[in-house]
Amino acid sequence: MKKVLKLTVMAMASLALTGCSGESGGVTIVKMSLMNSVNENPGWTASIDKANELLADENIKIETEIIQTDEWDKYYTKVASNIAGRVGGTIGRIAESHIPLMISKGQVQDLTSVYNSLDMSKYDASAFEGVAKQGDKYYGLPTGSQHMVLYYNKDIIDLYNSTASESDKISYPSSDWDNPTSFEELRAMATKLSSGTRPNRKFGLAAGPFLAYGGMYAKSLGGDNVFKTDGTSAIDSDQYRTVYKWFDNMIKVDECMPKPTDTTIETSMDQFYAGNVAMAIDGIWWLNDLMNEKIVDFNVGIAAIPTGVAGSPSYSSVFTDCFFAVSNSRHSEADQKAIKALMQVESIKEVANKGVGGIPVAKDAVSNFTKSLEEKFSEADIKCLTDGVAHTLHVPYTTYYNSVDQQINQKMTVWLNDEMTSDEFVAYMHQTLTNAINENK
């Protein structure tokens, strides 16, 4: 009995050391951390199944570990806790915003050898140029890119035009990224499409004036994307003041955009789904919802991000989620082979077939992704979506970016509730970023 008990204890200790990964019947089990995304995970599961077919001869198998949250910050906190305890997934998928901090803390493996093993002629090289690349090393590999677009409710615009005079009718927002709708044109459209009084007011436009998006608007005015080339803050500029005055006018003067108090119960995207917001600037991560007739029962159009200068191109912030492998894994070679299998075109096509994960980084998988959209969106809408890839700006994430972003978001409510001017809010943003830059030199 004592011998059996001793062997049992040893086995349990071995299991604890290997966490959720290890060997089973001669096969190395690589656990993969995924966020609890009901809409997206069927696509990632299909991709993992294909990767496992490619790994069969390697005696490696990927199994999922679902972390019970749908918020990236909470997800990262759990991943970091697992790394510290040497448990949980040894590979995973995470928002690009967390990668710089993971690199600085030594939490992730160098995946440069995996990158070098890929035939880059088959991939969109620009997707690999985000913050997961440090010098000539890659600490994360892109799972897909997700940029911003302007969604609009075609039915609301059509209904408005059915009763408007000829001189008062409005066109759909432009789908041409080289000649998009201007700030002022969009403001005028949003004002016409707004009606009613609070708490039942309908708004013409919903758009978040967040730091991650401010750069794309400032860029269209000739400004910089958050940072100047010398690494200092670009926010103390006429371009950023113009951007936030534009928001200020729509929120406080025209009241064609909701305030925080208008979105306490329902988010702005929920209100767009319900037909209470006519247009919304947001990411393509909402496509899966928009294709679900149980959620959205109207005709949705896709347009380019507006520009600050009429007749000039516009830009779109892009978010590139990444595969990563933890640095303290006991089977780093198997981890890297697993990620290599997930990066193969065959595996990427599987998630693209489900219409999730963003624009695929594998060129041959893009048509799989766009085909999944055809039931809901027109050919012109899909073309606008894919054309946007050529107009993207990587958000310049740093180890301290998320902290700055959180401080700015907390102060944003003060501005939006009319307790400070837009110029004062821009000054606050600039000073907050400058303080962080100086503290992290």
N, C-alpha and C positions, 0 to 999 in steps of 0.2 A: 504493500500500500504506500509506504514511504517513497519507494522508487517511482511509482506512478505519479504521486503527488509532486515529486521533485521535477519529473519530466514535464508535467503540466505547467508548473510555475515557469520553467525555462521556456516553454513554448509561448506562454503568455508574455513573458518579458521580451522575447524575440519579436512578437507581433507589435508590442508597444514601441519598440525601437524603430521598426519599419513604418510605423504610422499606418496610413491606408494604402501604401504601396508596398511592393515586395514581390515574392515569387510564389507561384501557384502551379504545381505540376510541371515545373521546369520552364514556365512562362513568366517573364517579368511583367508584373502589373504596374502600369503607370497611371496613377490617379490624376484626373484633370479637373481643376476647380472651374466651376461655371456659376454665374449669378442665376438666381431663381427667376428667369424670364420665361413666362408661360408661352408667349408668342414666338420667341426666338429659339428656345432650346430644342424643339423638334428638328430644326435645321442643323444645329450643332451636333445633335445625336446622329443624324444621317451622315454628316461629315466624318464623325468619329468612326462610324461603322465602316465607311470606305477606307479610312486610314488603317483600320485594323486588318482589312483585307491585304493592304500593301505591306503590313508588318508581320504577316503570318510566318514568313520564312525566317524572320528575325527572332521568333519566340518572344514577341513583345505584344502586349494588349493594353489599350487605353480603356479605362473605366471612369465614369463621371463621378464627381463629388459636387452636389448642388449645395451652394451656400445660400441659406434662407434669407435673402434680401434682394431687392431690386434697385438698390441705391449703391452707386460705385464707391462712395466714401466708406459706407458700412462694410461693403464687400472687401475693400482693401484692409480695413481694420481686422477683419477675420482672417484674411490671408496672411497678414503680418503676424498675427497671433499664432497661426499654424506653423509658420516658418520658425518662429522663436521656439515653439514646442516640438519642432521637427515631426509634425503630424500633418495629416491632410494631403491635399494634392501637391505633387512635385512639378506639375506643369499647370498652366491655366490661361485664361483670357482675362484681360483687364483694360480699363480705359487708359489711353495714352497719358493722361494727366498725372497718373500715379507713377509712371515709369522713372522719371528723373529722381524721385525720392527713393525708389527701390534700388536704383543704381548707387546712389550716394550712401545708402545703408548696407551695401554689399549683399542685398537679398536675392539678386538674380544672376543667372549664369550668362557668360559671354556666348552668344549664339552666332558669332561670326562664321564659324565653320559650317553651320547650317546654311547661312546666307550664301556662302561661297559655293555650296553644293548645288544651288538652284540655277537653272538655265534662265538668266534674267531677261532673255529675249521674249520669254513667255509671260512676263509680269510688267505691271506699271511701275517703273523704277521710282517715280516720284512718291509713291506710297511708302517707300522704305526710308525716306529722307526726313522723318519727323524726329522728335526728341529721343526716341529709343536708339538712335544712332549717335554715338559719342566718339568724335574723331573718326577713325576708320573701323570702329567696333560696333557691333549690333547686339543690344541687350534685350531686344524684343523684335518680333517679326509681325508685320501687319496682318490682321485678320479680315480687313475690309475697311474702306473709307466712307465716312458719312458726313456729307456737307449740308449746308443750309440752302433752303429754297423758299419761295413764296407760294404757299398754297392759297387757292381761292375757291369760293363756292360759286360755281357757274350759275346755278339756279337763282341765287340771290341777285346776282348782277343782271341776269336775264329778266327777272321779275321787276327790278328797278327800271330797266330800260323800257319795259312794256307800257309804263305809264308816264315816263319822262318825256319832256319835249325834245325835239331833235337836237337843240343846242345844249341840252343838259344831259344827254345820254353819255355813258362811259364805255370805254373798250375794256376788254380783258387786259390785265397787266401783261407787259411784254415778256416773251419767252426768249428774247435775243440778248444774250449776255454782253454783246458788244454794243448794243443800243437798248438798254433796259429802261424801265419806268424810272423817272427821277424821284427824288425825295418829295418835291413839291407836288408832282403829279399824283403820287401815291397818297399824300396827305389829302389832296382835294377829293380823290376817289373815296377814301376812308370816311371823310366827312359826309359825303352824299349818301353813303351806305349805312350811316348811323341814324338811329331813331329811338324815340321813347324816352322815358325818364327812369332814373334809378328807383327801385332795385331791378326793374325790368328792362333797362336800356339795352338796345342791341348796338354792338360796336362794329365799325368798319374794318378795324385792323387790330391784331394782337402781335406784339413783337417785344422780346425781352431786351432791355438796354444793358445787357451784361457785358463785362469786360471781354469775355471770349468772342463776343460778336462786335464790340465797338471797333475793333481793329479793321474789320472788313468794310465797315462804313467809312471810317477815316481814310482808308486806302483809296477808296473811290474819289475822295476829295484831294488826293495827292499827299496824304499823310502817311505815317508809319504804323506798322502793326504792333502796338503796345510798346515795343522797345525801339530806340534808335539804333543805328548800326554800331555805335560806340557802347551799347549796353545800358544807356541811361533811359529814363522814362520818356516816351513820346507823347504822353497824354496832355501835357501842358502846351497845347497848340490850338490854333484857330480851327483846325479840322475837327478835333474832338469837341470843342465848344459848339461848333455848328451841328454836329451829330446829336449832341444831348439837348440843344435848343430845339431841334426838330422833334425829338421825343417829347420835350417839355410842352411844346405847342399842341401836339396831338392829344396829350394826356390832360393838360390843364385848361387849354384855351378852347380847342375844338371838341374835346371830350369824345373823340372818335377812337380812343384806345382805353382799355380798362385800367383802373388803378388797382393796387393790391387789395383794397377793400372789396373790389368787384369780383375778385377771384378767390375769396376766402373759402367758399363752399365748393365751387367748381373751378378747375384750372382753366386757363385761356384755351388750351387745346380741347378740353372737354366742352367748352362753350362753342368752339368751332365745330366740333362733331354734332352738337345740338342745333346748329344753325343760328346761334346767337352772336357769332362773330363771322364776318364775311370773308376776311383774309387773315392769314397767319404766317408769320415768318418763323420757321422752325426747321428741325433736322429731318433727314430722310429716314431716320429711325422710326418715324410714325407711319411709314408706308403700309406696314402690316395691318395696323388698325384701320387705315383709310380704305383698305381693300376689303374689309370685313363689313358686309351689308347689314349685319346686326348692329354695328356701331355707327356707320355712316351710310345714309340712304340717299345722298344727293350726288350730283356730278362735281367732281373735284378737278380743278385745273392746277398746273404747275407752271410757275413763272420764275424769271431770274430775280435775284436780289436787286433791290433798287440802287441807284447810283446817286451820289451827291452832285454830280455835274452832268446835266442833260447831254446825251450824245456820246458820253464816255463809258468805257466798260465798267462792270461791277465785279465784286469779289465775294467769295463765300468762305467762311471759316470751315475748316475740315477737321474732323475728329477721327483718328485712326487707332482703333482698338488693337491690342497686341497680344500675341502668344508670348508667354514667358516661362522660364524654368527656374526653380528655386536653387539658390547657390549651395545649400547644405543637403541636397539630395544624396542618397546613398547609391543611386544608379543614374548618374548624370548622362552617361552615354546612351542609355535607353530613353531618357527624357528627350535628348536631342534627336534621336531617331524618330521618336513619336511626333515631335514638332515638324520634322522634315516631311513625314508622311501627311500631316495635316496641311502642309503648305503645297502639296502636289495638286496639280490642276484638277485631277479626278475628284479629290476630296473637296476642293473649293467649289466645284460645280454642284455638289450635293447641297451645300448650304444655300447657294445661289438659287437653286431650283425652288426653294421655299420662300424666296423674296425677302430674306432677312440678312443681317450682317453687313449691310451697306454695299457699295459698289465693289465687286470682287477685285482683288489685286491681280488675279490671273486673267489675262486678256481674253482667252477663249471661254471664260466663264461669264463674261459680261452679258452675252446674249441669253444665257440661261436666266440671269437675274431679270433682264428687261422683259423676257417672255412671260415671267410670272406676274408682271404688272399689266399685261395687255387687257385683261378682263375689265379693269377699272379705269385705266388711263388711255388717252388718245395717243396716237403716234407722235404728235407734236409735243405733248406733255412729257412723254418718255425721252424724246430727243433733248428737250430742255434740261431734263434731269441729268442725262449723261454729258451734255455739253458743259454743264457746270463744273465738271471735274477739271477742265482746263483753266478754270478761274478760281481755284481754291488757294487758300492761305492756311498754312499750318499754324495752329495756336502755339505761341512760343512758351510752352510750359517750362518751368524751372522747379527746383526743389521747394521754393517758397511761393510759387504761383497760387496754389490752392488756398493758402492762408490769406494772401492778399485778396483773392477773389471773395472769400468768406467775409472779410472785413468790409469790403465794398458793398456786398449784397445786404449786409446788415444796415449800412448807412443809406442804401438806396430807398428804403421805405420812408425815411425822413424826407428825402428829396421829393419822392412821388406823392407824399402827403402834403406837399406845398410848404414844408417847414424850412426849406433852403432852395436857392435858385439852381438852375442847371449849371451855371458857371461855378457856383460854390461847390457843387457836387463833383465837377471835373477837377477842381483844385484839390478836393479831398482825395479823389482817385489817384491823382499825380503824386501827392505827398505820401500816401500810403504805399504806393509802389516804390517811390524813391527811398523811403525808410527801409523797406525790405531789401532793396538792392544794396544799400550801405551796410546793413546788418549782416549781409551774406557775402561780403567781399573777402 
